[in-house]
């Protein structure tokens, strides 16, 4: 066993308990030999760690061993020779694969077993930092971001008051101000808060818009309000409908505005939808424009939409969860022209800026509105007779009471990269997208879903297997093409070599969507992706 | 400088840039001498780390140095000689205290500066793991929990689909099943999800209750609904009102039910409030009972409330965010008798179970309701033609799209402690509360806010300075007593020796609330707390 690659330690199937113990013993031996940590983790448990008296050395030894596992994982993540994932079906993992048991015990396990559990958790997970992970808008593993998260969890505090989070509260203020100025708002406007994800940020925007026009809703509810309607494009994110449902407005009252072939909202369609709704006695109050749609990566024409919102006195929100990162690039920020006219903006640094999950901001132009809308002034938290400036107790701005510290990693990344560094990262991702677009244009075994040059890093395409290449367009070809992407994806997951998403959209049958947000990705990975798809799909 | 304690490195005030550079140089020297890491961090930046080619060693060196800082912090946290906090006012920190600048640069900083920034962030923060931090319901620094968070952020994935979170999705299922069975639900009932905090968990319960009785609200909104009203006790958490406001029901439609002197909801008051609301033409649909109120730590009589909910066909929610942990203790779980009759339960392991923030679960008795209430079936994420069992794509149960992995740390802690270990932790915290209660009863310079023995770990009390001891009860004494706690708290924060919260409540003027959730706290810390309060307040 000695000398065996540790990452393969868990690959043998071990079924009975004694064999499992042996395996753990061997793992532990391998661990000790590698780093010569002093502790024998097989005889100690969490009770021996701090706050146990004299637990310092044991605590350092245990956490150091965990860190060794994590550092190995981080280095392996960047190696193209490693798998993106080692897929197992739910029932396989639940059956206790190779001794990895998910069950929760009555009695403590040893720290040795805890370290084995940690290795197994990483082994059966998905390597979202791998240069060939193209499956989600969030990808990559930013080392500074990871450092930021490790510190955040060690500090283990809460964003509700300055009293327990002085530094993080100020970092949130600094970050929000910076993001507001990048959006283009003046120094005397701008407010905001970091939220648990883009959907909640979008939810805040609707909540604020409703409160702005109908402040009595906070205390009296919606019963006394007219029938409100919202507008969002048919390519926009489902969070607008989900929020409208949760907030009591009803998903049917989100009017889906038509898009052009490229996925951009058609301003004339927006205006006619507004007029039609008003004629039906409904009350429009809110428009969501998208800067970077989820599937096509399209940018709605913000200035045209702002004009319409202005004419009809509607709250204009820009969902730039995905596209906001482009504001960091001198080369690409003009794609969001008009965003400065928005009343609120969602911007997720955990997407295009590569911050670890989760990191999403809702920016609000009108200062004070967030507080007014959400404050309840709970006296056990937000005492007004504290000895410091309690305007820094920002927790009553949020719906949440306790709020996770999502800002530190972003602040640290900003320090480490500078605004410039974020700009370069964004540029690189968009260059990758252009490269893929160029490759696809030259190949006859792939077809682009839309012909235009990409604006964001999304590239949508079909792989056409040999058996379909001679078929004429029509229902038969569509039916067969619809099955190609899921089947390739299934093989891809089993093989674990690369990961990319697919979906249908309106009349388009299942197609692949490739997105680039990981600075680790190189052109060779893009070449590999296309070759791998064609290898996996050539017999379909 | 060599040999100087590193934690004091930043205590000199350094104003000009060159002096600051010198200081960084010295910090770096100290760092290298201590651990002999190979890298000179003053000449490298984040660009030299992975994914840069050949960046493995630099990445390991940098993260190892950060870990050294964190390990020192963790060990220092447990030392009673260290301060709980090193307080500075917002303007002081914003002015760039001792060279610590919050500003976000255009150009990258060196990794050496990044490490200094990390040390400063910890230095000016609040040590929530300190045995003398009594300020919040969440406290302590669980080593296994921290390990879990470090791994979680390294895995950096998202809870929406099995595809990208196979292991974490299954861990969530296992944890929820376990918690449901501990609540007392049978194997064929029970559903749930982990949420960003207890307020959001409570919000889910109201959302679900509304959908259960009025499913059309999801698509059509509240306009077609009768005037709904909710019930919660006057001692319950403000999240019920906040959620009702956000969900469009209006905070005024949360009817606050009277409590007894101990802070428990009075069942007869609940029933008469329900009847009175019905007589006014309002439609009751939901009752929130609290198991462990925020200030008094009171447990509402759950069985009596369940009887009333049954009679009136109302959704019974139990907010056990704070009290849920007591279910882990054989000695204390009878305080939540009747919780098995709840239709939904909020339970925050980040409070009484000591898990790092955030970790909150909403448990729902009726299986499938969460999914029905929230699902929208976005095809880019929740494809139905995947090759695995897509019932494990649980992301459409939640309002959020992306969802942070909050489960791993709790799963790992459960492995490391066993159910038994959590039980012992809870018992210890409650023993601490009893000890404080006994001490307070014996002292004449303190007064208990309520006389009864504590049920949870909350102890509420006044400190009576010598100048007030001979004053008769009445408005004058109240006015003066009201100012005592804030003044002591202010001195306490400046000194940084201990931290405890205070608040007024109804007719009671400002009093201290001590809560125990940190297993590191010993009786000597409780003795210290009382002595310190009396030292800081004797001249008031």
Contacts between the chains, C-beta under 8 A, distances in Angstrom:
chain1	res1	chain2	res2	distance
A	45	B	416	6.8
A	46	B	143	7.0
A	46	B	144	5.1
A	46	B	413	7.8
A	46	B	416	4.0
A	46	B	417	5.7
A	46	B	421	7.0
A	47	B	421	7.4
A	49	B	143	4.4
A	49	B	144	7.4
A	50	B	74	6.9
A	50	B	75	7.1
A	50	B	78	4.9
A	50	B	141	7.9
A	50	B	143	5.8
A	50	B	520	7.5
A	51	B	78	5.2
A	51	B	131	7.0
A	51	B	140	8.0
A	51	B	519	6.1
A	51	B	520	3.5
A	55	B	78	7.8
A	56	B	75	4.8
A	56	B	78	7.7
A	59	B	71	7.7
A	59	B	74	6.6
A	59	B	75	7.0
A	59	B	143	5.4
A	60	B	71	5.1
A	60	B	75	7.1
A	62	B	143	6.9
A	62	B	147	7.3
A	63	B	67	7.4
A	63	B	71	6.2
A	63	B	74	7.4
A	63	B	143	6.8
A	63	B	146	7.3
A	63	B	147	6.2
A	63	B	150	7.9
A	64	B	67	7.3
A	64	B	71	7.4
A	66	B	147	4.8
A	66	B	150	6.6
A	66	B	151	7.1
A	67	B	63	7.4
A	67	B	64	7.3
A	67	B	67	5.1
A	67	B	150	7.3
A	69	B	151	8.0
A	70	B	150	6.3
A	70	B	151	6.4
A	70	B	154	4.8
A	71	B	59	7.7
A	71	B	60	5.1
A	71	B	63	6.2
A	71	B	64	7.4
A	73	B	154	6.1
A	74	B	50	6.9
A	74	B	59	6.6
A	74	B	63	7.4
A	74	B	154	6.4
A	75	B	50	7.1
A	75	B	56	4.8
A	75	B	59	6.9
A	75	B	60	7.1
A	78	B	50	4.9
A	78	B	51	5.2
A	78	B	55	7.8
A	78	B	56	7.7
A	87	B	166	7.5
A	88	B	166	6.9
A	89	B	388	5.5
A	89	B	389	7.1
A	90	B	162	6.6
A	90	B	166	7.3
A	90	B	169	8.0
A	90	B	170	6.4
A	90	B	388	6.8
A	90	B	389	5.6
A	90	B	392	5.0
A	91	B	389	7.7
A	93	B	166	6.4
A	93	B	167	6.8
A	93	B	170	5.6
A	94	B	170	6.3
A	102	B	170	5.7
A	102	B	171	6.2
A	102	B	174	4.9
A	102	B	411	7.7
A	103	B	174	6.9
A	104	B	174	6.3
A	104	B	175	7.2
A	104	B	178	5.1
A	104	B	411	7.3
A	104	B	414	4.5
A	104	B	415	7.0
A	104	B	419	7.1
A	105	B	414	7.4
A	105	B	415	6.5
A	105	B	418	4.9
A	105	B	419	7.4
A	106	B	418	5.1
A	106	B	419	5.0
A	106	B	420	5.7
A	107	B	418	4.4
A	107	B	420	6.1
A	108	B	415	7.9
A	108	B	416	5.9
A	108	B	417	5.4
A	108	B	418	4.6
A	108	B	420	7.4
A	108	B	421	5.5
A	109	B	415	5.0
A	109	B	416	6.1
A	109	B	418	7.5
A	111	B	416	7.3
A	113	B	415	7.2
A	114	B	144	6.8
A	114	B	147	7.7
A	114	B	412	6.5
A	114	B	415	6.1
A	114	B	416	5.2
A	117	B	412	6.7
A	117	B	415	5.8
A	118	B	147	7.2
A	118	B	151	5.6
A	118	B	412	7.2
A	121	B	151	6.7
A	121	B	155	7.5
A	121	B	167	5.3
A	121	B	408	6.8
A	122	B	151	7.0
A	122	B	154	7.7
A	122	B	155	6.4
A	124	B	166	6.3
A	124	B	167	5.0
A	125	B	155	5.4
A	125	B	157	6.8
A	125	B	165	7.4
A	125	B	166	6.8
A	125	B	167	5.1
A	125	B	168	7.4
A	126	B	157	6.1
A	126	B	163	7.4
A	126	B	164	5.0
A	126	B	165	7.1
A	126	B	166	7.0
A	128	B	155	7.5
A	128	B	156	5.5
A	128	B	157	5.0
A	128	B	164	6.6
A	129	B	156	6.5
A	131	B	51	7.0
A	135	B	163	7.1
A	135	B	164	6.3
A	136	B	158	6.7
A	136	B	164	6.3
A	138	B	156	7.9
A	138	B	158	6.7
A	138	B	402	7.1
A	140	B	51	8.0
A	141	B	50	7.9
A	141	B	154	7.4
A	141	B	156	5.8
A	143	B	46	7.0
A	143	B	49	4.4
A	143	B	50	5.8
A	143	B	59	5.4
A	143	B	62	6.9
A	143	B	63	6.8
A	144	B	46	5.1
A	144	B	49	7.4
A	144	B	114	6.8
A	146	B	63	7.3
A	146	B	153	5.9
A	146	B	154	5.9
A	146	B	156	7.5
A	147	B	62	7.3
A	147	B	63	6.2
A	147	B	66	4.8
A	147	B	114	7.6
A	147	B	118	7.2
A	149	B	149	7.5
A	149	B	150	7.8
A	149	B	153	3.4
A	150	B	63	7.9
A	150	B	66	6.6
A	150	B	67	7.3
A	150	B	70	6.3
A	150	B	149	7.8
A	150	B	150	5.2
A	150	B	153	6.4
A	151	B	66	7.1
A	151	B	69	8.0
A	151	B	70	6.4
A	151	B	118	5.6
A	151	B	121	6.7
A	151	B	122	7.0
A	152	B	153	8.0
A	153	B	146	5.9
A	153	B	149	3.4
A	153	B	150	6.4
A	153	B	152	8.0
A	153	B	153	6.8
A	153	B	356	5.6
A	154	B	70	4.8
A	154	B	73	6.1
A	154	B	74	6.5
A	154	B	122	7.7
A	154	B	141	7.4
A	154	B	146	5.9
A	155	B	121	7.5
A	155	B	122	6.5
A	155	B	125	5.4
A	155	B	128	7.5
A	156	B	128	5.5
A	156	B	129	6.5
A	156	B	138	7.9
A	156	B	141	5.8
A	156	B	146	7.5
A	156	B	356	5.0
A	156	B	357	5.9
A	157	B	125	6.8
A	157	B	126	6.1
A	157	B	128	5.0
A	157	B	357	7.2
A	158	B	136	6.7
A	158	B	138	6.7
A	158	B	357	5.9
A	162	B	90	6.6
A	163	B	126	7.4
A	163	B	135	7.1
A	163	B	493	7.4
A	164	B	126	5.0
A	164	B	128	6.6
A	164	B	135	6.3
A	164	B	136	6.3
A	165	B	125	7.3
A	165	B	126	7.1
A	166	B	87	7.6
A	166	B	88	6.9
A	166	B	90	7.3
A	166	B	93	6.4
A	166	B	124	6.2
A	166	B	125	6.8
A	166	B	126	7.0
A	167	B	93	6.8
A	167	B	121	5.3
A	167	B	124	5.0
A	167	B	125	5.1
A	168	B	125	7.4
A	169	B	90	8.0
A	170	B	90	6.4
A	170	B	93	5.6
A	170	B	94	6.2
A	170	B	102	5.7
A	171	B	102	6.2
A	174	B	102	4.9
A	174	B	103	6.9
A	174	B	104	6.3
A	175	B	104	7.2
A	178	B	104	5.1
A	196	B	196	3.9
A	196	B	200	7.8
A	196	B	400	6.4
A	196	B	403	7.7
A	196	B	404	6.5
A	197	B	400	4.8
A	197	B	401	6.2
A	197	B	402	4.3
A	197	B	403	6.7
A	197	B	404	7.7
A	198	B	401	6.6
A	198	B	402	6.6
A	199	B	399	6.4
A	199	B	400	5.0
A	199	B	401	4.4
A	199	B	402	7.3
A	200	B	196	7.7
A	200	B	399	7.3
A	200	B	400	6.0
A	203	B	399	7.1
A	207	B	246	5.9
A	210	B	248	7.9
A	217	B	245	7.8
A	217	B	248	6.7
A	217	B	250	6.9
A	218	B	245	4.8
A	218	B	250	7.0
A	218	B	251	6.2
A	219	B	245	7.3
A	219	B	250	5.4
A	219	B	251	5.2
A	219	B	252	4.5
A	220	B	250	4.5
A	220	B	252	6.0
A	220	B	253	7.7
A	221	B	222	7.1
A	221	B	227	7.6
A	221	B	228	7.7
A	221	B	244	7.6
A	221	B	248	5.7
A	221	B	249	4.6
A	221	B	250	2.9
A	221	B	252	7.7
A	221	B	253	5.6
A	222	B	221	7.2
A	222	B	222	4.3
A	222	B	223	6.7
A	222	B	248	4.0
A	222	B	249	7.6
A	222	B	250	7.6
A	223	B	222	6.7
A	223	B	223	7.7
A	223	B	225	7.4
A	223	B	227	5.2
A	223	B	250	7.7
A	225	B	223	7.4
A	227	B	221	7.6
A	227	B	223	5.2
A	228	B	221	7.7
A	237	B	401	7.3
A	238	B	376	4.8
A	238	B	378	4.3
A	238	B	401	7.4
A	239	B	401	5.8
A	241	B	376	5.8
A	242	B	374	6.8
A	242	B	376	5.6
A	242	B	399	5.9
A	242	B	401	7.8
A	243	B	399	7.4
A	244	B	221	7.6
A	245	B	217	7.9
A	245	B	218	4.9
A	245	B	219	7.3
A	245	B	374	7.6
A	245	B	376	7.9
A	246	B	207	5.9
A	246	B	247	6.6
A	246	B	374	7.7
A	246	B	399	5.3
A	247	B	246	6.6
A	247	B	247	6.3
A	247	B	248	5.4
A	248	B	210	7.9
A	248	B	217	6.7
A	248	B	221	5.7
A	248	B	222	4.0
A	248	B	247	5.4
A	248	B	248	2.7
A	248	B	249	7.0
A	249	B	221	4.6
A	249	B	222	7.6
A	249	B	248	7.0
A	250	B	217	6.9
A	250	B	218	7.0
A	250	B	219	5.4
A	250	B	220	4.5
A	250	B	221	2.9
A	250	B	222	7.6
A	250	B	223	7.7
A	251	B	218	6.2
A	251	B	219	5.2
A	251	B	376	7.2
A	252	B	219	4.5
A	252	B	220	6.0
A	252	B	221	7.7
A	253	B	220	7.7
A	253	B	221	5.6
A	294	B	380	5.8
A	295	B	380	5.5
A	350	B	402	7.5
A	356	B	153	5.5
A	356	B	156	5.0
A	357	B	156	5.8
A	357	B	157	7.1
A	357	B	158	5.9
A	357	B	402	6.5
A	357	B	404	5.9
A	357	B	405	7.9
A	358	B	402	6.3
A	358	B	403	8.0
A	358	B	404	4.7
A	360	B	402	7.9
A	374	B	242	6.8
A	374	B	245	7.6
A	374	B	246	7.7
A	376	B	238	4.8
A	376	B	241	5.8
A	376	B	242	5.6
A	376	B	245	7.9
A	376	B	251	7.3
A	378	B	238	4.3
A	379	B	503	4.7
A	379	B	504	5.9
A	379	B	505	7.2
A	380	B	294	5.8
A	380	B	295	5.4
A	380	B	501	6.8
A	380	B	503	4.1
A	380	B	505	7.7
A	380	B	513	7.1
A	383	B	486	7.0
A	383	B	502	7.1
A	383	B	503	6.2
A	383	B	510	8.0
A	385	B	483	7.8
A	385	B	486	4.5
A	385	B	510	7.5
A	386	B	486	6.8
A	386	B	489	7.5
A	386	B	490	7.5
A	387	B	486	7.2
A	387	B	489	7.5
A	387	B	490	3.6
A	387	B	493	7.0
A	388	B	89	5.5
A	388	B	90	6.8
A	389	B	89	7.1
A	389	B	90	5.6
A	389	B	91	7.8
A	392	B	90	5.0
A	399	B	199	6.4
A	399	B	200	7.3
A	399	B	203	7.1
A	399	B	242	6.0
A	399	B	243	7.4
A	399	B	246	5.3
A	400	B	196	6.4
A	400	B	197	4.8
A	400	B	199	5.0
A	400	B	200	6.1
A	401	B	197	6.2
A	401	B	198	6.6
A	401	B	199	4.5
A	401	B	237	7.3
A	401	B	238	7.3
A	401	B	239	5.8
A	401	B	242	7.8
A	402	B	138	7.1
A	402	B	197	4.4
A	402	B	198	6.7
A	402	B	199	7.3
A	402	B	350	7.6
A	402	B	357	6.5
A	402	B	358	6.3
A	402	B	360	7.9
A	403	B	196	7.6
A	403	B	197	6.7
A	404	B	196	6.5
A	404	B	197	7.7
A	404	B	357	5.9
A	404	B	358	4.7
A	404	B	404	7.2
A	405	B	357	7.9
A	408	B	121	6.8
A	411	B	102	7.7
A	411	B	104	7.3
A	412	B	114	6.5
A	412	B	117	6.7
A	412	B	118	7.2
A	413	B	46	7.8
A	414	B	104	4.5
A	414	B	105	7.4
A	415	B	104	7.0
A	415	B	105	6.5
A	415	B	108	7.9
A	415	B	109	5.0
A	415	B	113	7.2
A	415	B	114	6.1
A	415	B	117	5.8
A	416	B	45	6.8
A	416	B	46	4.1
A	416	B	108	5.9
A	416	B	109	6.1
A	416	B	111	7.3
A	416	B	114	5.2
A	417	B	46	5.7
A	417	B	108	5.4
A	418	B	105	4.8
A	418	B	106	5.1
A	418	B	107	4.4
A	418	B	108	4.5
A	418	B	109	7.5
A	419	B	104	7.1
A	419	B	105	7.4
A	419	B	106	5.0
A	420	B	106	5.7
A	420	B	107	6.1
A	420	B	108	7.4
A	421	B	46	7.0
A	421	B	47	7.4
A	421	B	108	5.5
A	483	B	385	7.7
A	486	B	383	7.0
A	486	B	385	4.5
A	486	B	386	6.8
A	486	B	387	7.1
A	489	B	386	7.5
A	489	B	387	7.5
A	490	B	386	7.5
A	490	B	387	3.6
A	493	B	163	7.4
A	493	B	387	7.0
A	501	B	380	6.8
A	502	B	383	7.1
A	503	B	379	4.8
A	503	B	380	4.1
A	503	B	383	6.2
A	504	B	379	5.8
A	505	B	379	7.2
A	505	B	380	7.7
A	510	B	383	8.0
A	510	B	385	7.5
A	513	B	380	7.1
A	519	B	51	6.1
A	520	B	50	7.5
A	520	B	51	3.5
